[in-house]
Amino acid sequence: MATRAGEDETWTIREIAEEFEVTHRTVRHYEELGLITPERRGTTRIYHRRDRTRLGLILRGKRLGFPLEEIRTIIDLYDAPRGRRSQLEYVLAQIDERRADLEQRRRDLDDALTELGRFEDRCREDLSTIAR
């Protein structure tokens, strides 16, 4: 079903799902949320370059830990009058927030690992003092 002629490229749900290593259900879910809007020909979904690009951005945003509503805002800003500039400004603000959150989580994990190590040392010391 796919055509490959520059801007006129199209993909089927099977092709797009395989390319991005997601299920058909995942692709349909993003469609139901309005994040992607494939052309419909009867019951067949036809995905264009815009849908493919948006799906890639959605999945990248998910990998980075952004909630779907934030991803929607970021993607929709691309179509806004200021276009790319407003999108980039918004994304940079979101990246700063996400980075701060992840850095705090890393500090929390480091603290937990340190505490766990101390507890393990005490347990081993106590074990060594118990008569065998």
BAMARMI-577788 format. One record per atom (N, C-alpha, C, O): residue number from 0; x, y, z; residue in three letters. Coordinates in nm, 4 decimals, always signed. Layout:
# BAMARMI-577788
   n       xx       yy       zz res
 NUM        X        Y        Z ALA
...
***
This chain:
# BAMARMI-577788
   n       xx       yy       zz res
   0  +0.0811  -0.1193  +0.0000 MET
   0  +0.0000  +0.0000  +0.0000 MET
   0  +0.0856  +0.1259  +0.0000 MET
   0  +0.0413  +0.2312  -0.0459 MET
   1  +0.2061  +0.1158  +0.0505 ALA
   1  +0.2894  +0.2350  +0.0635 ALA
   1  +0.3343  +0.2854  -0.0727 ALA
   1  +0.3658  +0.2092  -0.1640 ALA
   2  +0.3354  +0.4173  -0.0815 THR
   2  +0.3935  +0.4797  -0.1998 THR
   2  +0.5165  +0.5530  -0.1530 THR
   2  +0.5220  +0.5988  -0.0389 THR
   3  +0.6149  +0.5648  -0.2389 ARG
   3  +0.7394  +0.6305  -0.2015 ARG
   3  +0.7773  +0.7320  -0.3082 ARG
   3  +0.8546  +0.7024  -0.3994 ARG
   4  +0.7222  +0.8515  -0.2957 ALA
   4  +0.7548  +0.9561  -0.3929 ALA
   4  +0.7650  +1.0897  -0.3218 ALA
   4  +0.6808  +1.1775  -0.3403 ALA
   5  +0.8684  +1.1044  -0.2404 GLY
   5  +0.8909  +1.2313  -0.1705 GLY
   5  +0.7791  +1.2670  -0.0756 GLY
   5  +0.7467  +1.1900  +0.0149 GLY
   6  +0.7192  +1.3846  -0.0959 GLU
   6  +0.6150  +1.4341  -0.0071 GLU
   6  +0.4874  +1.3510  -0.0140 GLU
   6  +0.4051  +1.3572  +0.0773 GLU
   7  +0.4697  +1.2733  -0.1210 ASP
   7  +0.3488  +1.1939  -0.1373 ASP
   7  +0.3595  +1.0570  -0.0707 ASP
   7  +0.2706  +0.9735  -0.0871 ASP
   8  +0.4656  +1.0332  +0.0030 GLU
   8  +0.4826  +0.9038  +0.0680 GLU
   8  +0.3661  +0.8759  +0.1612 GLU
   8  +0.3174  +0.9657  +0.2298 GLU
   9  +0.3223  +0.7520  +0.1631 THR
   9  +0.2196  +0.7090  +0.2575 THR
   9  +0.2594  +0.5732  +0.3144 THR
   9  +0.3402  +0.5002  +0.2569 THR
  10  +0.1998  +0.5423  +0.4290 TRP
  10  +0.2269  +0.4165  +0.4958 TRP
  10  +0.0955  +0.3581  +0.5461 TRP
  10  +0.0000  +0.4310  +0.5725 TRP
  11  +0.0918  +0.2278  +0.5588 THR
  11  -0.0222  +0.1606  +0.6213 THR
  11  +0.0022  +0.1546  +0.7717 THR
  11  +0.1122  +0.1839  +0.8185 THR
  12  -0.0997  +0.1170  +0.8463 ILE
  12  -0.0824  +0.1044  +0.9914 ILE
  12  +0.0224  -0.0030  +1.0221 ILE
  12  +0.1011  +0.0113  +1.1156 ILE
  13  +0.0228  -0.1102  +0.9429 ARG
  13  +0.1212  -0.2159  +0.9651 ARG
  13  +0.2628  -0.1628  +0.9467 ARG
  13  +0.3508  -0.1899  +1.0284 ARG
  14  +0.2848  -0.0876  +0.8398 GLU
  14  +0.4185  -0.0349  +0.8113 GLU
  14  +0.4636  +0.0650  +0.9167 GLU
  14  +0.5790  +0.0628  +0.9596 GLU
  15  +0.3740  +0.1516  +0.9579 ILE
  15  +0.4114  +0.2549  +1.0557 ILE
  15  +0.4374  +0.1907  +1.1922 ILE
  15  +0.5297  +0.2301  +1.2635 ILE
  16  +0.3553  +0.0916  +1.2277 ALA
  16  +0.3746  +0.0221  +1.3557 ALA
  16  +0.5065  -0.0544  +1.3570 ALA
  16  +0.5796  -0.0520  +1.4560 ALA
  17  +0.5362  -0.1218  +1.2473 GLU
  17  +0.6627  -0.1959  +1.2392 GLU
  17  +0.7824  -0.1021  +1.2449 GLU
  17  +0.8805  -0.1296  +1.3140 GLU
  18  +0.7741  +0.0082  +1.1724 GLU
  18  +0.8867  +0.1026  +1.1697 GLU
  18  +0.9193  +0.1550  +1.3084 GLU
  18  +1.0363  +0.1662  +1.3450 GLU
  19  +0.8153  +0.1876  +1.3865 PHE
  19  +0.8369  +0.2466  +1.5185 PHE
  19  +0.8339  +0.1425  +1.6308 PHE
  19  +0.8449  +0.1762  +1.7487 PHE
  20  +0.8188  +0.0148  +1.5917 GLU
  20  +0.8173  -0.0950  +1.6880 GLU
  20  +0.7129  -0.0750  +1.7964 GLU
  20  +0.7411  -0.0875  +1.9156 GLU
  21  +0.5917  -0.0437  +1.7524 VAL
  21  +0.4773  -0.0320  +1.8424 VAL
  21  +0.3653  -0.1188  +1.7868 VAL
  21  +0.3724  -0.1658  +1.6732 VAL
  22  +0.2627  -0.1394  +1.8671 THR
  22  +0.1501  -0.2196  +1.8220 THR
  22  +0.0519  -0.1344  +1.7427 THR
  22  +0.0525  -0.0116  +1.7506 THR
  23  -0.0319  -0.2028  +1.6666 HIS
  23  -0.1389  -0.1315  +1.5949 HIS
  23  -0.2274  -0.0601  +1.6958 HIS
  23  -0.2751  +0.0505  +1.6703 HIS
  24  -0.2489  -0.1229  +1.8091 ARG
  24  -0.3325  -0.0640  +1.9138 ARG
  24  -0.2748  +0.0690  +1.9625 ARG
  24  -0.3489  +0.1645  +1.9855 ARG
  25  -0.1437  +0.0747  +1.9778 THR
  25  -0.0786  +0.1990  +2.0200 THR
  25  -0.1011  +0.3092  +1.9173 THR
  25  -0.1338  +0.4223  +1.9531 THR
  26  -0.0836  +0.2763  +1.7908 VAL
  26  -0.1036  +0.3750  +1.6846 VAL
  26  -0.2487  +0.4235  +1.6858 VAL
  26  -0.2745  +0.5434  +1.6752 VAL
  27  -0.3429  +0.3303  +1.6987 ARG
  27  -0.4854  +0.3685  +1.7019 ARG
  27  -0.5164  +0.4534  +1.8251 ARG
  27  -0.5987  +0.5447  +1.8185 ARG
  28  -0.4510  +0.4238  +1.9369 HIS
  28  -0.4714  +0.5026  +2.0599 HIS
  28  -0.4315  +0.6488  +2.0374 HIS
  28  -0.5048  +0.7402  +2.0753 HIS
  29  -0.3157  +0.6700  +1.9761 TYR
  29  -0.2725  +0.8072  +1.9487 TYR
  29  -0.3661  +0.8751  +1.8492 TYR
  29  -0.3861  +0.9965  +1.8544 TYR
  30  -0.4227  +0.7967  +1.7595 GLU
  30  -0.5221  +0.8519  +1.6674 GLU
  30  -0.6491  +0.8920  +1.7434 GLU
  30  -0.7041  +0.9998  +1.7206 GLU
  31  -0.6950  +0.8053  +1.8331 GLU
  31  -0.8146  +0.8357  +1.9127 GLU
  31  -0.7960  +0.9625  +1.9951 GLU
  31  -0.8914  +1.0372  +2.0167 GLU
  32  -0.6743  +0.9868  +2.0409 LEU
  32  -0.6442  +1.1072  +2.1194 LEU
  32  -0.6267  +1.2305  +2.0312 LEU
  32  -0.6142  +1.3421  +2.0815 LEU
  33  -0.6259  +1.2099  +1.8993 GLY
  33  -0.6107  +1.3215  +1.8076 GLY
  33  -0.4670  +1.3664  +1.7896 GLY
  33  -0.4419  +1.4741  +1.7354 GLY
  34  -0.3725  +1.2853  +1.8341 LEU
  34  -0.2316  +1.3209  +1.8199 LEU
  34  -0.1818  +1.2976  +1.6780 LEU
  34  -0.0913  +1.3665  +1.6309 LEU
  35  -0.2411  +1.2008  +1.6106 ILE
  35  -0.2143  +1.1788  +1.4690 ILE
  35  -0.3490  +1.1677  +1.3991 ILE
  35  -0.4479  +1.1260  +1.4595 ILE
  36  -0.3525  +1.2049  +1.2729 THR
  36  -0.4802  +1.2063  +1.2000 THR
  36  -0.4620  +1.1483  +1.0602 THR
  36  -0.4545  +1.2221  +0.9620 THR
  37  -0.4551  +1.0165  +1.0521 PRO
  37  -0.4370  +0.9550  +0.9207 PRO
  37  -0.5602  +0.9766  +0.8332 PRO
  37  -0.6717  +0.9958  +0.8818 PRO
  38  -0.5359  +0.9727  +0.7051 GLU
  38  -0.6455  +0.9781  +0.6085 GLU
  38  -0.7211  +0.8460  +0.6163 GLU
  38  -0.6611  +0.7402  +0.6354 GLU
  39  -0.8522  +0.8530  +0.6015 ARG
  39  -0.9314  +0.7300  +0.6031 ARG
  39  -0.9860  +0.7046  +0.4639 ARG
  39  -1.0472  +0.7925  +0.4032 ARG
  40  -0.9638  +0.5847  +0.4138 ARG
  40  -1.0233  +0.5394  +0.2880 ARG
  40  -1.1026  +0.4147  +0.3221 ARG
  40  -1.0505  +0.3032  +0.3236 ARG
  41  -1.2309  +0.4374  +0.3494 GLY
  41  -1.3122  +0.3279  +0.3996 GLY
  41  -1.2644  +0.2930  +0.5389 GLY
  41  -1.2637  +0.3781  +0.6278 GLY
  42  -1.2247  +0.1685  +0.5584 THR
  42  -1.1732  +0.1267  +0.6897 THR
  42  -1.0203  +0.1285  +0.6949 THR
  42  -0.9608  +0.0945  +0.7971 THR
  43  -0.9579  +0.1679  +0.5850 THR
  43  -0.8113  +0.1698  +0.5774 THR
  43  -0.7575  +0.3058  +0.6222 THR
  43  -0.8071  +0.4110  +0.5819 THR
  44  -0.6566  +0.3000  +0.7052 ARG
  44  -0.5874  +0.4214  +0.7485 ARG
  44  -0.4664  +0.4424  +0.6582 ARG
  44  -0.3889  +0.3500  +0.6336 ARG
  45  -0.4514  +0.5648  +0.6093 ILE
  45  -0.3373  +0.6002  +0.5260 ILE
  45  -0.2582  +0.7068  +0.6024 ILE
  45  -0.3089  +0.8159  +0.6286 ILE
  46  -0.1347  +0.6745  +0.6375 TYR
  46  -0.0501  +0.7653  +0.7144 TYR
  46  +0.0420  +0.8415  +0.6203 TYR
  46  +0.1097  +0.7829  +0.5358 TYR
  47  +0.0429  +0.9720  +0.6367 HIS
  47  +0.1280  +1.0590  +0.5561 HIS
  47  +0.2512  +1.0989  +0.6369 HIS
  47  +0.2619  +1.0671  +0.7553 HIS
  48  +0.3431  +1.1684  +0.5721 ARG
  48  +0.4683  +1.2104  +0.6366 ARG
  48  +0.4419  +1.2840  +0.7675 ARG
  48  +0.5131  +1.2623  +0.8656 ARG
  49  +0.3409  +1.3705  +0.7706 ARG
  49  +0.3087  +1.4465  +0.8926 ARG
  49  +0.2750  +1.3516  +1.0082 ARG
  49  +0.3209  +1.3714  +1.1207 ARG
  50  +0.1945  +1.2484  +0.9797 ASP
  50  +0.1587  +1.1507  +1.0835 ASP
  50  +0.2825  +1.0764  +1.1326 ASP
  50  +0.2997  +1.0536  +1.2524 ASP
  51  +0.3680  +1.0394  +1.0381 ARG
  51  +0.4905  +0.9669  +1.0724 ARG
  51  +0.5809  +1.0521  +1.1612 ARG
  51  +0.6360  +1.0039  +1.2601 ARG
  52  +0.5952  +1.1795  +1.1244 THR
  52  +0.6770  +1.2713  +1.2038 THR
  52  +0.6184  +1.2886  +1.3426 THR
  52  +0.6906  +1.2836  +1.4422 THR
  53  +0.4872  +1.3092  +1.3493 ARG
  53  +0.4205  +1.3284  +1.4782 ARG
  53  +0.4343  +1.2038  +1.5653 ARG
  53  +0.4577  +1.2150  +1.6856 ARG
  54  +0.4201  +1.0849  +1.5058 LEU
  54  +0.4346  +0.9619  +1.5839 LEU
  54  +0.5760  +0.9512  +1.6402 LEU
  54  +0.5941  +0.9116  +1.7553 LEU
  55  +0.6754  +0.9860  +1.5601 GLY
  55  +0.8132  +0.9848  +1.6095 GLY
  55  +0.8319  +1.0802  +1.7265 GLY
  55  +0.8994  +1.0469  +1.8239 GLY
  56  +0.7722  +1.1988  +1.7173 LEU
  56  +0.7819  +1.2964  +1.8271 LEU
  56  +0.7090  +1.2476  +1.9516 LEU
  56  +0.7571  +1.2666  +2.0634 LEU
  57  +0.5944  +1.1855  +1.9331 ILE
  57  +0.5178  +1.1316  +2.0470 ILE
  57  +0.6018  +1.0281  +2.1204 ILE
  57  +0.6151  +1.0331  +2.2427 ILE
  58  +0.6577  +0.9353  +2.0459 LEU
  58  +0.7350  +0.8278  +2.1083 LEU
  58  +0.8621  +0.8801  +2.1736 LEU
  58  +0.9028  +0.8302  +2.2785 LEU
  59  +0.9251  +0.9797  +2.1128 ARG
  59  +1.0435  +1.0404  +2.1743 ARG
  59  +1.0039  +1.1089  +2.3050 ARG
  59  +1.0726  +1.0951  +2.4062 ARG
  60  +0.8937  +1.1821  +2.3025 GLY
  60  +0.8454  +1.2484  +2.4233 GLY
  60  +0.8147  +1.1486  +2.5341 GLY
  60  +0.8457  +1.1730  +2.6507 GLY
  61  +0.7533  +1.0353  +2.4974 LYS
  61  +0.7230  +0.9313  +2.5970 LYS
  61  +0.8521  +0.8756  +2.6563 LYS
  61  +0.8607  +0.8548  +2.7773 LYS
  62  +0.9530  +0.8512  +2.5715 ARG
  62  +1.0813  +0.7991  +2.6222 ARG
  62  +1.1458  +0.8964  +2.7197 ARG
  62  +1.2133  +0.8551  +2.8140 ARG
  63  +1.1248  +1.0261  +2.6967 LEU
  63  +1.1823  +1.1274  +2.7847 LEU
  63  +1.0970  +1.1515  +2.9088 LEU
  63  +1.1346  +1.2293  +2.9964 LEU
  64  +0.9826  +1.0849  +2.9161 GLY
  64  +0.8994  +1.0937  +3.0356 GLY
  64  +0.7942  +1.2028  +3.0330 GLY
  64  +0.7355  +1.2330  +3.1368 GLY
  65  +0.7684  +1.2628  +2.9177 PHE
  65  +0.6655  +1.3654  +2.9100 PHE
  65  +0.5278  +1.3004  +2.9062 PHE
  65  +0.5091  +1.1992  +2.8386 PHE
  66  +0.4310  +1.3574  +2.9780 PRO
  66  +0.2935  +1.3069  +2.9669 PRO
  66  +0.2361  +1.3424  +2.8299 PRO
  66  +0.2822  +1.4361  +2.7647 PRO
  67  +0.1355  +1.2670  +2.7871 LEU
  67  +0.0794  +1.2863  +2.6537 LEU
  67  +0.0255  +1.4272  +2.6315 LEU
  67  +0.0368  +1.4799  +2.5208 LEU
  68  -0.0322  +1.4887  +2.7323 GLU
  68  -0.0856  +1.6243  +2.7130 GLU
  68  +0.0260  +1.7252  +2.6867 GLU
  68  +0.0074  +1.8188  +2.6089 GLU
  69  +0.1412  +1.7071  +2.7505 GLU
  69  +0.2561  +1.7942  +2.7224 GLU
  69  +0.3072  +1.7690  +2.5808 GLU
  69  +0.3428  +1.8625  +2.5090 GLU
  70  +0.3103  +1.6429  +2.5420 ILE
  70  +0.3535  +1.6085  +2.4069 ILE
  70  +0.2594  +1.6721  +2.3053 ILE
  70  +0.3040  +1.7259  +2.2040 ILE
  71  +0.1290  +1.6659  +2.3325 ARG
  71  +0.0306  +1.7278  +2.2435 ARG
  71  +0.0590  +1.8774  +2.2288 ARG
  71  +0.0589  +1.9300  +2.1176 ARG
  72  +0.0828  +1.9444  +2.3386 THR
  72  +0.1091  +2.0885  +2.3349 THR
  72  +0.2335  +2.1188  +2.2532 THR
  72  +0.2340  +2.2106  +2.1712 THR
  73  +0.3380  +2.0422  +2.2754 ILE
  73  +0.4630  +2.0634  +2.2028 ILE
  73  +0.4413  +2.0437  +2.0527 ILE
  73  +0.4842  +2.1261  +1.9720 ILE
  74  +0.3757  +1.9360  +2.0165 ILE
  74  +0.3531  +1.9067  +1.8749 ILE
  74  +0.2607  +2.0105  +1.8121 ILE
  74  +0.2854  +2.0567  +1.7007 ILE
  75  +0.1548  +2.0469  +1.8833 ASP
  75  +0.0598  +2.1446  +1.8289 ASP
  75  +0.1222  +2.2822  +1.8114 ASP
  75  +0.0819  +2.3579  +1.7231 ASP
  76  +0.2197  +2.3148  +1.8944 LEU
  76  +0.2863  +2.4443  +1.8804 LEU
  76  +0.3584  +2.4574  +1.7466 LEU
  76  +0.3793  +2.5681  +1.6969 LEU
  77  +0.3958  +2.3444  +1.6894 TYR
  77  +0.4636  +2.3479  +1.5610 TYR
  77  +0.3739  +2.4117  +1.4540 TYR
  77  +0.4224  +2.4770  +1.3616 TYR
  78  +0.2425  +2.3916  +1.4682 ASP
  78  +0.1466  +2.4471  +1.3723 ASP
  78  +0.1017  +2.5881  +1.4089 ASP
  78  +0.0267  +2.6508  +1.3340 ASP
  79  +0.1468  +2.6381  +1.5231 ALA
  79  +0.1067  +2.7721  +1.5689 ALA
  79  +0.1689  +2.8795  +1.4799 ALA
  79  +0.2665  +2.8531  +1.4096 ALA
  80  +0.1122  +3.0019  +1.4829 PRO
  80  +0.1627  +3.1098  +1.3971 PRO
  80  +0.3128  +3.1340  +1.4098 PRO
  80  +0.3803  +3.1548  +1.3090 PRO
  81  +0.3658  +3.1317  +1.5313 ARG
  81  +0.5106  +3.1532  +1.5464 ARG
  81  +0.5871  +3.0273  +1.5122 ARG
  81  +0.7096  +3.0284  +1.5000 ARG
  82  +0.5144  +2.9206  +1.4971 GLY
  82  +0.5738  +2.7958  +1.4517 GLY
  82  +0.6877  +2.7463  +1.5367 GLY
  82  +0.6752  +2.7327  +1.6584 GLY
  83  +0.7964  +2.7200  +1.4732 ARG
  83  +0.9092  +2.6535  +1.5349 ARG
  83  +0.9666  +2.7283  +1.6555 ARG
  83  +1.0074  +2.6641  +1.7522 ARG
  84  +0.9710  +2.8602  +1.6530 ARG
  84  +1.0284  +2.9355  +1.7649 ARG
  84  +0.9496  +2.9126  +1.8937 ARG
  84  +1.0082  +2.8829  +1.9978 ARG
  85  +0.8182  +2.9261  +1.8871 SER
  85  +0.7377  +2.9063  +2.0080 SER
  85  +0.7473  +2.7621  +2.0555 SER
  85  +0.7491  +2.7354  +2.1756 SER
  86  +0.7533  +2.6703  +1.9613 GLN
  86  +0.7671  +2.5296  +1.9978 GLN
  86  +0.8984  +2.5067  +2.0718 GLN
  86  +0.9012  +2.4409  +2.1758 GLN
  87  +1.0054  +2.5605  +2.0184 LEU
  87  +1.1366  +2.5403  +2.0802 LEU
  87  +1.1452  +2.6062  +2.2177 LEU
  87  +1.2034  +2.5491  +2.3099 LEU
  88  +1.0881  +2.7249  +2.2322 GLU
  88  +1.0882  +2.7917  +2.3625 GLU
  88  +1.0120  +2.7085  +2.4647 GLU
  88  +1.0569  +2.6905  +2.5779 GLU
  89  +0.8973  +2.6584  +2.4237 TYR
  89  +0.8167  +2.5755  +2.5141 TYR
  89  +0.8903  +2.4466  +2.5483 TYR
  89  +0.8968  +2.4067  +2.6646 TYR
  90  +0.9453  +2.3821  +2.4468 VAL
  90  +1.0168  +2.2563  +2.4690 VAL
  90  +1.1352  +2.2778  +2.5625 VAL
  90  +1.1594  +2.1957  +2.6510 VAL
  91  +1.2088  +2.3863  +2.5444 LEU
  91  +1.3232  +2.4133  +2.6326 LEU
  91  +1.2788  +2.4288  +2.7775 LEU
  91  +1.3459  +2.3804  +2.8687 LEU
  92  +1.1669  +2.4956  +2.7988 ALA
  92  +1.1147  +2.5088  +2.9358 ALA
  92  +1.0769  +2.3720  +2.9916 ALA
  92  +1.1033  +2.3426  +3.1082 ALA
  93  +1.0157  +2.2892  +2.9089 GLN
  93  +0.9766  +2.1552  +2.9537 GLN
  93  +1.0996  +2.0689  +2.9807 GLN
  93  +1.1010  +1.9898  +3.0750 GLN
  94  +1.2016  +2.0841  +2.8986 ILE
  94  +1.3256  +2.0089  +2.9197 ILE
  94  +1.3883  +2.0484  +3.0528 ILE
  94  +1.4349  +1.9622  +3.1273 ILE
  95  +1.3898  +2.1772  +3.0831 ASP
  95  +1.4454  +2.2228  +3.2108 ASP
  95  +1.3709  +2.1583  +3.3276 ASP
  95  +1.4326  +2.1117  +3.4234 ASP
  96  +1.2383  +2.1560  +3.3187 GLU
  96  +1.1584  +2.0949  +3.4260 GLU
  96  +1.1853  +1.9461  +3.4361 GLU
  96  +1.2030  +1.8931  +3.5458 GLU
  97  +1.1884  +1.8784  +3.3223 ARG
  97  +1.2112  +1.7336  +3.3214 ARG
  97  +1.3500  +1.7008  +3.3741 ARG
  97  +1.3663  +1.6059  +3.4508 ARG
  98  +1.4506  +1.7788  +3.3336 ARG
  98  +1.5872  +1.7561  +3.3809 ARG
  98  +1.5949  +1.7719  +3.5326 ARG
  98  +1.6559  +1.6896  +3.6008 ARG
  99  +1.5335  +1.8769  +3.5849 ALA
  99  +1.5343  +1.9001  +3.7300 ALA
  99  +1.4697  +1.7826  +3.8019 ALA
  99  +1.5195  +1.7373  +3.9050 ALA
 100  +1.3590  +1.7334  +3.7477 ASP
 100  +1.2915  +1.6186  +3.8077 ASP
 100  +1.3802  +1.4947  +3.8055 ASP
 100  +1.3914  +1.4245  +3.9060 ASP
 101  +1.4427  +1.4678  +3.6921 LEU
 101  +1.5295  +1.3502  +3.6814 LEU
 101  +1.6528  +1.3621  +3.7703 LEU
 101  +1.6960  +1.2637  +3.8304 LEU
 102  +1.7097  +1.4823  +3.7789 GLU
 102  +1.8260  +1.5015  +3.8658 GLU
 102  +1.7888  +1.4805  +4.0121 GLU
 102  +1.8675  +1.4248  +4.0887 GLU
 103  +1.6688  +1.5248  +4.0516 GLN
 103  +1.6235  +1.5006  +4.1885 GLN
 103  +1.6032  +1.3517  +4.2129 GLN
 103  +1.6387  +1.3002  +4.3189 GLN
 104  +1.5470  +1.2839  +4.1160 ARG
 104  +1.5290  +1.1387  +4.1291 ARG
 104  +1.6632  +1.0680  +4.1416 ARG
 104  +1.6774  +0.9731  +4.2187 ARG
 105  +1.7632  +1.1155  +4.0639 ARG
 105  +1.8965  +1.0562  +4.0726 ARG
 105  +1.9538  +1.0776  +4.2124 ARG
 105  +2.0101  +0.9851  +4.2708 ARG
 106  +1.9399  +1.1991  +4.2668 ARG
 106  +1.9892  +1.2249  +4.4035 ARG
 106  +1.9177  +1.1352  +4.5039 ARG
 106  +1.9797  +1.0809  +4.5953 ARG
 107  +1.7865  +1.1205  +4.4859 ASP
 107  +1.7099  +1.0331  +4.5756 ASP
 107  +1.7578  +0.8887  +4.5661 ASP
 107  +1.7712  +0.8205  +4.6677 ASP
 108  +1.7836  +0.8422  +4.4439 LEU
 108  +1.8343  +0.7052  +4.4256 LEU
 108  +1.9730  +0.6892  +4.4861 LEU
 108  +2.0015  +0.5891  +4.5517 LEU
 109  +2.0591  +0.7876  +4.4640 ASP
 109  +2.1941  +0.7815  +4.5223 ASP
 109  +2.1864  +0.7765  +4.6749 ASP
 109  +2.2581  +0.6990  +4.7381 ASP
 110  +2.0993  +0.8589  +4.7341 ASP
 110  +2.0820  +0.8582  +4.8799 ASP
 110  +2.0301  +0.7227  +4.9280 ASP
 110  +2.0766  +0.6695  +5.0288 ASP
 111  +1.9325  +0.6672  +4.8542 ALA
 111  +1.8765  +0.5373  +4.8921 ALA
 111  +1.9817  +0.4283  +4.8823 ALA
 111  +1.9895  +0.3419  +4.9697 ALA
 112  +2.0637  +0.4310  +4.7761 LEU
 112  +2.1695  +0.3308  +4.7608 LEU
 112  +2.2741  +0.3435  +4.8702 LEU
 112  +2.3230  +0.2426  +4.9210 LEU
 113  +2.3089  +0.4656  +4.9068 THR
 113  +2.4047  +0.4872  +5.0156 THR
 113  +2.3490  +0.4325  +5.1464 THR
 113  +2.4188  +0.3626  +5.2199 THR
 114  +2.2245  +0.4641  +5.1749 GLU
 114  +2.1611  +0.4160  +5.2979 GLU
 114  +2.1518  +0.2635  +5.2979 GLU
 114  +2.1766  +0.1994  +5.4000 GLU
 115  +2.1164  +0.2064  +5.1843 LEU
 115  +2.1082  +0.0609  +5.1734 LEU
 115  +2.2451  -0.0026  +5.1964 LEU
 115  +2.2551  -0.1066  +5.2615 LEU
 116  +2.3511  +0.0599  +5.1429 GLY
 116  +2.4870  +0.0094  +5.1632 GLY
 116  +2.5263  +0.0111  +5.3102 GLY
 116  +2.5863  -0.0841  +5.3599 GLY
 117  +2.4924  +0.1197  +5.3800 ARG
 117  +2.5220  +0.1278  +5.5244 ARG
 117  +2.4469  +0.0192  +5.6012 ARG
 117  +2.5026  -0.0452  +5.6901 ARG
 118  +2.3204  -0.0001  +5.5658 PHE
 118  +2.2397  -0.1011  +5.6332 PHE
 118  +2.2973  -0.2396  +5.6074 PHE
 118  +2.3022  -0.3228  +5.6981 PHE
 119  +2.3410  -0.2650  +5.4844 GLU
 119  +2.4016  -0.3927  +5.4504 GLU
 119  +2.5287  -0.4149  +5.5325 GLU
 119  +2.5514  -0.5247  +5.5832 GLU
 120  +2.6122  -0.3101  +5.5457 ASP
 120  +2.7357  -0.3215  +5.6236 ASP
 120  +2.7040  -0.3571  +5.7686 ASP
 120  +2.7684  -0.4442  +5.8272 ASP
 121  +2.6041  -0.2892  +5.8264 ARG
 121  +2.5666  -0.3197  +5.9663 ARG
 121  +2.5177  -0.4639  +5.9806 ARG
 121  +2.5504  -0.5319  +6.0778 ARG
 122  +2.4398  -0.5093  +5.8835 CYS
 122  +2.3890  -0.6465  +5.8886 CYS
 122  +2.5044  -0.7468  +5.8812 CYS
 122  +2.5061  -0.8463  +5.9535 CYS
 123  +2.5998  -0.7193  +5.7936 ARG
 123  +2.7144  -0.8096  +5.7799 ARG
 123  +2.7996  -0.8102  +5.9078 ARG
 123  +2.8488  -0.9148  +5.9501 ARG
 124  +2.8163  -0.6918  +5.9684 GLU
 124  +2.8907  -0.6850  +6.0949 GLU
 124  +2.8191  -0.7638  +6.2026 GLU
 124  +2.8812  -0.8409  +6.2757 GLU
 125  +2.6875  -0.7444  +6.2126 ASP
 125  +2.6102  -0.8175  +6.3123 ASP
 125  +2.6166  -0.9680  +6.2870 ASP
 125  +2.6271  -1.0462  +6.3815 ASP
 126  +2.6105  -1.0087  +6.1623 LEU
 126  +2.6178  -1.1489  +6.1279 LEU
 126  +2.7512  -1.2091  +6.1676 LEU
 126  +2.7579  -1.3231  +6.2137 LEU
 127  +2.8574  -1.1317  +6.1492 SER
 127  +2.9911  -1.1844  +6.1817 SER
 127  +3.0112  -1.1987  +6.3316 SER
 127  +3.0969  -1.2757  +6.3748 SER
 128  +2.9342  -1.1263  +6.4119 THR
 128  +2.9509  -1.1356  +6.5585 THR
 128  +2.8653  -1.2463  +6.6194 THR
 128  +2.8835  -1.2837  +6.7353 THR
 129  +2.7731  -1.2973  +6.5411 ILE
 129  +2.6871  -1.4051  +6.5936 ILE
 129  +2.7649  -1.5346  +6.5931 ILE
 129  +2.8273  -1.5709  +6.4934 ILE
 130  +2.7606  -1.6034  +6.7045 ALA
 130  +2.8354  -1.7280  +6.7172 ALA
 130  +2.7780  -1.8308  +6.6198 ALA
 130  +2.6575  -1.8410  +6.5970 ALA
 131  +2.8705  -1.9044  +6.5655 ARG
 131  +2.8302  -2.0085  +6.4682 ARG
 131  +2.8149  -2.1380  +6.5354 ARG
 131  +2.7817  -2.2375  +6.4708 ARG
***
